[in-house]
């Protein structure tokens, strides 16, 4: 079972972000516990970002703040909010398997479509 927390961080996107506890190796190979931000599934599905636990950031910047599971203060318990996420995915590894499955389905669908800029002669 994964340990989660909601951290208050004011950005242009939201002010409450969901994090999960993970391990990270430092330069000398020693592991330490860190809190990583939980990516939104659409970012993994369409863009292919954050498909593994180790790929998730430990800090936010203005570029990736919109890619994470977040909400506004006081709305954490709403549908698709951070609290709802933790009930649906008590183990974060199940969530990453779900994202990878959605990514593969998305790529398969994209291969079946005509590429952008394709010309059809009439």
ZAMARLUM-963891 format. One record per atom (N, C-alpha, C): atom name; x, y, z. Coordinates in Angstrom, 3 decimals. Example, Ala and Ser with C-alpha at 12.3 -4.5 7.8 and 13.67 -1.06 7.14 Angstrom:
2
N|13.190|-5.690|7.800
CA|12.300|-4.500|7.800
C|13.200|-3.300|7.800
N|12.850|-2.250|7.080
CA|13.670|-1.060|7.140
C|12.900|0.030|7.870
// end
This chain:
122
N|0.846|-1.172|0.000
CA|0.000|0.000|0.000
C|0.896|1.242|0.000
N|0.576|2.172|-0.850
CA|1.373|3.387|-1.009
C|0.931|4.448|-0.012
N|1.890|5.192|0.494
CA|1.585|6.301|1.393
C|1.461|7.575|0.557
N|0.330|8.267|0.704
CA|0.051|9.501|-0.027
C|-0.046|10.666|0.942
N|0.105|11.863|0.386
CA|-0.177|13.087|1.135
C|-0.583|14.173|0.148
N|-1.313|15.147|0.654
CA|-1.697|16.314|-0.150
C|-0.885|17.482|0.382
N|-0.175|18.132|-0.516
CA|0.667|19.265|-0.129
C|0.079|20.543|-0.735
N|0.107|21.594|0.043
CA|-0.362|22.891|-0.436
C|0.793|23.603|-1.120
N|0.604|23.899|-2.388
CA|1.601|24.630|-3.168
C|0.833|25.477|-4.172
N|0.925|26.767|-4.038
CA|0.169|27.678|-4.897
C|0.885|27.862|-6.237
N|0.186|27.471|-7.297
CA|0.679|27.675|-8.659
C|-0.435|28.323|-9.475
N|-0.197|28.558|-10.739
CA|-1.229|29.116|-11.609
C|-2.293|28.077|-11.943
N|-2.020|26.799|-11.692
CA|-2.938|25.718|-12.039
C|-3.844|25.342|-10.873
N|-3.280|25.180|-9.685
CA|-4.028|24.746|-8.507
C|-3.258|25.129|-7.243
N|-3.791|24.696|-6.102
CA|-3.042|24.967|-4.878
C|-2.958|23.766|-3.930
N|-3.379|22.592|-4.382
CA|-3.218|21.348|-3.619
C|-2.767|20.255|-4.578
N|-1.663|19.606|-4.260
CA|-1.106|18.571|-5.124
C|-0.945|17.266|-4.363
N|-1.150|16.155|-5.056
CA|-1.024|14.832|-4.466
C|0.394|14.316|-4.662
N|0.961|13.751|-3.590
CA|2.299|13.171|-3.644
C|2.261|11.751|-3.087
N|3.246|10.935|-3.489
CA|3.400|9.594|-2.940
C|4.832|9.408|-2.475
N|4.997|8.556|-1.466
CA|6.318|8.305|-0.903
C|7.051|7.304|-1.789
N|8.316|7.590|-2.057
CA|9.131|6.765|-2.938
C|10.561|6.746|-2.406
N|11.397|6.011|-3.081
CA|12.818|5.975|-2.724
C|13.635|6.502|-3.896
N|14.743|7.151|-3.565
CA|15.616|7.732|-4.578
C|17.057|7.485|-4.160
N|17.888|7.077|-5.122
CA|19.303|6.870|-4.826
C|20.063|8.170|-5.043
N|20.966|8.459|-4.111
CA|21.797|9.647|-4.278
C|23.053|9.288|-5.074
N|23.960|10.210|-5.183
CA|25.175|10.042|-5.983
C|26.000|8.831|-5.553
N|26.000|8.528|-4.256
CA|26.809|7.432|-3.735
C|26.046|6.110|-3.705
N|24.829|6.088|-4.215
CA|24.049|4.860|-4.272
C|23.237|4.567|-3.029
N|23.234|5.472|-2.081
CA|22.464|5.276|-0.864
C|21.024|5.737|-1.102
N|20.063|4.897|-0.690
CA|18.657|5.243|-0.891
C|18.136|6.142|0.224
N|17.260|7.063|-0.166
CA|16.570|7.902|0.810
C|15.119|8.041|0.377
N|14.256|8.323|1.334
CA|12.846|8.491|1.023
C|12.587|9.908|0.524
N|11.764|9.984|-0.518
CA|11.372|11.267|-1.097
C|9.878|11.233|-1.374
N|9.300|12.402|-1.540
CA|7.905|12.531|-1.946
C|7.882|12.948|-3.408
N|7.196|12.176|-4.240
CA|7.083|12.476|-5.671
C|5.649|12.894|-5.985
N|5.503|13.744|-6.975
CA|4.179|14.195|-7.406
C|3.535|13.136|-8.298
N|2.228|12.959|-8.142
CA|1.478|11.970|-8.918
C|1.076|12.597|-10.252
N|1.461|11.987|-11.383
CA|1.117|12.559|-12.682
C|-0.340|12.295|-13.058
N|-0.916|13.198|-13.803
CA|-2.260|13.012|-14.339
C|-2.179|11.964|-15.444
N|-3.168|11.103|-15.540
CA|-3.094|9.993|-16.496
C|-3.093|10.441|-17.952
N|-3.735|11.543|-18.274
CA|-3.774|12.006|-19.670
C|-2.387|12.420|-20.159
N|-1.548|12.901|-19.256
CA|-0.184|13.298|-19.618
C|0.626|12.064|-20.008
N|0.461|10.994|-19.258
CA|1.144|9.748|-19.596
C|0.590|9.121|-20.861
N|-0.733|9.166|-21.008
CA|-1.378|8.549|-22.171
C|-0.999|9.244|-23.479
N|-1.126|10.536|-23.531
CA|-0.931|11.268|-24.784
C|0.529|11.670|-25.006
N|1.170|12.218|-23.981
CA|2.528|12.728|-24.147
C|3.611|11.688|-23.861
N|3.272|10.670|-23.085
CA|4.263|9.649|-22.748
C|5.204|10.064|-21.632
N|4.811|11.047|-20.838
CA|5.623|11.496|-19.703
C|5.241|10.712|-18.444
N|6.182|10.584|-17.530
CA|5.933|10.035|-16.190
C|5.286|8.649|-16.221
N|5.856|7.728|-16.972
CA|5.292|6.384|-17.087
C|5.802|5.425|-16.010
N|6.747|5.869|-15.205
CA|7.254|5.042|-14.106
C|7.348|5.888|-12.843
N|7.470|5.207|-11.733
CA|7.589|5.888|-10.445
C|8.823|6.789|-10.402
N|9.934|6.294|-10.920
CA|11.195|7.052|-10.869
C|11.181|8.270|-11.795
N|10.295|8.291|-12.782
CA|10.218|9.421|-13.710
C|9.435|10.598|-13.129
N|8.720|10.380|-12.046
CA|7.903|11.439|-11.444
C|8.787|12.435|-10.703
N|8.482|13.717|-10.829
CA|9.324|14.735|-10.196
C|9.135|14.817|-8.686
N|10.183|15.260|-8.013
CA|10.127|15.499|-6.571
C|9.869|16.970|-6.273
N|9.908|17.795|-7.304
CA|9.612|19.222|-7.138
C|8.811|19.702|-8.341
N|8.101|20.793|-8.168
CA|7.281|21.365|-9.244
C|7.897|22.649|-9.762
N|7.675|22.891|-11.040
CA|8.002|24.179|-11.625
C|6.817|24.602|-12.481
N|6.887|25.748|-13.099
CA|5.730|26.232|-13.868
C|5.450|25.376|-15.093
N|6.416|24.590|-15.559
CA|6.215|23.756|-16.745
C|5.453|22.471|-16.423
N|5.715|21.849|-15.280
CA|5.092|20.559|-15.009
C|3.961|20.616|-13.983
N|3.629|21.777|-13.461
CA|2.582|21.854|-12.444
C|1.205|21.459|-12.992
N|0.974|21.651|-14.261
CA|-0.298|21.260|-14.875
C|-0.369|19.797|-15.241
N|0.722|19.074|-15.080
CA|0.762|17.656|-15.424
C|0.445|16.738|-14.251
N|0.185|17.297|-13.081
CA|0.041|16.500|-11.862
C|-1.408|16.456|-11.376
N|-1.729|15.442|-10.561
CA|-3.045|15.347|-9.933
C|-3.131|16.465|-8.903
N|-4.110|17.344|-9.088
CA|-4.190|18.526|-8.233
C|-5.635|18.976|-8.088
N|-5.842|19.934|-7.207
CA|-7.159|20.534|-7.013
C|-6.968|21.885|-6.325
N|-8.089|22.568|-6.141
CA|-8.053|23.798|-5.376
C|-8.335|23.479|-3.916
N|-7.841|24.270|-3.053
CA|-8.000|24.054|-1.619
C|-9.482|23.915|-1.267
N|-9.797|22.889|-0.485
CA|-11.180|22.625|-0.100
C|-11.926|21.736|-1.067
N|-11.343|21.417|-2.227
CA|-12.004|20.582|-3.231
C|-11.300|19.246|-3.417
N|-10.464|18.852|-2.472
CA|-9.683|17.631|-2.597
C|-10.542|16.376|-2.642
N|-11.752|16.434|-2.050
CA|-12.610|15.254|-1.976
C|-13.578|15.144|-3.149
N|-13.548|16.071|-4.089
CA|-14.433|16.010|-5.243
C|-14.029|14.861|-6.164
N|-14.942|14.457|-7.033
CA|-14.670|13.386|-7.988
C|-13.457|13.769|-8.837
N|-12.574|12.833|-9.033
CA|-11.323|13.002|-9.787
C|-10.314|13.869|-9.041
N|-10.563|14.154|-7.795
CA|-9.613|14.907|-6.989
C|-8.603|13.980|-6.338
N|-7.674|14.542|-5.580
CA|-6.634|13.737|-4.941
C|-7.153|12.631|-4.020
N|-8.181|12.913|-3.220
CA|-8.707|11.903|-2.296
C|-9.361|10.771|-3.077
N|-10.115|11.097|-4.111
CA|-10.744|10.093|-4.968
C|-9.678|9.223|-5.637
N|-8.576|9.814|-6.028
CA|-7.476|9.075|-6.652
C|-6.914|8.027|-5.699
N|-6.691|8.397|-4.448
CA|-6.097|7.462|-3.483
C|-7.017|6.287|-3.194
N|-8.318|6.489|-3.283
CA|-9.268|5.384|-3.094
C|-9.239|4.443|-4.293
N|-9.079|4.997|-5.480
CA|-9.047|4.189|-6.695
C|-7.738|3.449|-6.894
N|-6.646|4.011|-6.402
CA|-5.317|3.412|-6.567
C|-4.571|3.400|-5.233
N|-4.922|2.472|-4.339
CA|-4.199|2.415|-3.069
C|-2.726|2.045|-3.249
N|-2.402|1.412|-4.378
CA|-1.014|1.064|-4.696
C|-0.625|1.797|-5.976
N|0.388|2.623|-5.924
CA|0.780|3.469|-7.059
C|1.260|2.655|-8.257
N|1.808|1.463|-8.032
CA|2.299|0.647|-9.150
C|1.144|0.213|-10.057
N|-0.035|0.005|-9.493
CA|-1.224|-0.332|-10.298
C|-1.576|0.840|-11.205
N|-1.435|2.045|-10.696
CA|-1.722|3.244|-11.484
C|-0.774|3.362|-12.676
N|0.515|3.090|-12.456
CA|1.460|3.186|-13.568
C|1.194|2.112|-14.625
N|0.777|0.919|-14.206
CA|0.383|-0.115|-15.177
C|-0.815|0.348|-15.988
N|-1.751|1.021|-15.323
CA|-2.935|1.566|-15.992
C|-2.537|2.627|-17.023
N|-1.632|3.513|-16.653
CA|-1.179|4.559|-17.583
C|-0.489|3.932|-18.801
N|0.363|2.958|-18.581
CA|1.082|2.308|-19.686
C|0.101|1.612|-20.619
N|-0.910|0.979|-20.059
CA|-1.933|0.313|-20.878
C|-2.680|1.339|-21.738
N|-3.055|2.477|-21.132
CA|-3.724|3.535|-21.885
C|-2.810|4.123|-22.949
N|-1.519|4.250|-22.658
CA|-0.548|4.782|-23.616
C|-0.449|3.868|-24.837
N|-0.358|2.566|-24.604
CA|-0.274|1.611|-25.720
C|-1.529|1.660|-26.592
N|-2.697|1.733|-25.954
CA|-3.952|1.824|-26.707
C|-4.008|3.117|-27.516
N|-3.547|4.206|-26.939
CA|-3.532|5.493|-27.632
C|-2.606|5.444|-28.850
N|-1.419|4.890|-28.690
CA|-0.479|4.798|-29.809
C|-1.014|3.895|-30.910
N|-1.673|2.815|-30.521
CA|-2.264|1.904|-31.510
C|-3.351|2.622|-32.309
N|-4.156|3.413|-31.618
CA|-5.203|4.195|-32.277
C|-4.602|5.232|-33.221
N|-3.523|5.891|-32.796
CA|-2.888|6.910|-33.622
C|-2.270|6.322|-34.880
N|-1.741|5.126|-34.787
CA|-1.151|4.478|-35.964
C|-2.201|4.156|-37.015
N|-3.441|3.936|-36.573
CA|-4.526|3.615|-37.487
C|-5.069|4.827|-38.222
N|-4.795|6.019|-37.739
CA|-5.282|7.240|-38.369
C|-4.285|7.739|-39.400
N|-4.772|8.569|-40.308
CA|-3.873|9.169|-41.288
C|-2.982|10.178|-40.602
N|-1.731|10.252|-41.015
CA|-0.845|11.230|-40.396
C|-1.284|12.660|-40.729
N|-0.920|13.582|-39.866
CA|-1.268|14.979|-40.070
C|-0.599|15.479|-41.348
N|-1.352|16.164|-42.142
CA|-0.814|16.698|-43.388
C|-0.914|15.730|-44.552
N|-1.594|14.589|-44.351
CA|-1.738|13.620|-45.434
C|-2.649|14.199|-46.516
N|-2.310|13.930|-47.753
CA|-3.068|14.447|-48.884
C|-3.829|13.303|-49.524
N|-5.112|13.514|-49.746
CA|-5.965|12.509|-50.412
C|-6.352|13.083|-51.754
N|-5.942|12.417|-52.831
CA|-6.302|12.883|-54.179
C|-7.712|12.448|-54.508
N|-8.446|13.345|-55.116
CA|-9.839|13.055|-55.501
C|-9.952|12.734|-56.963
// end
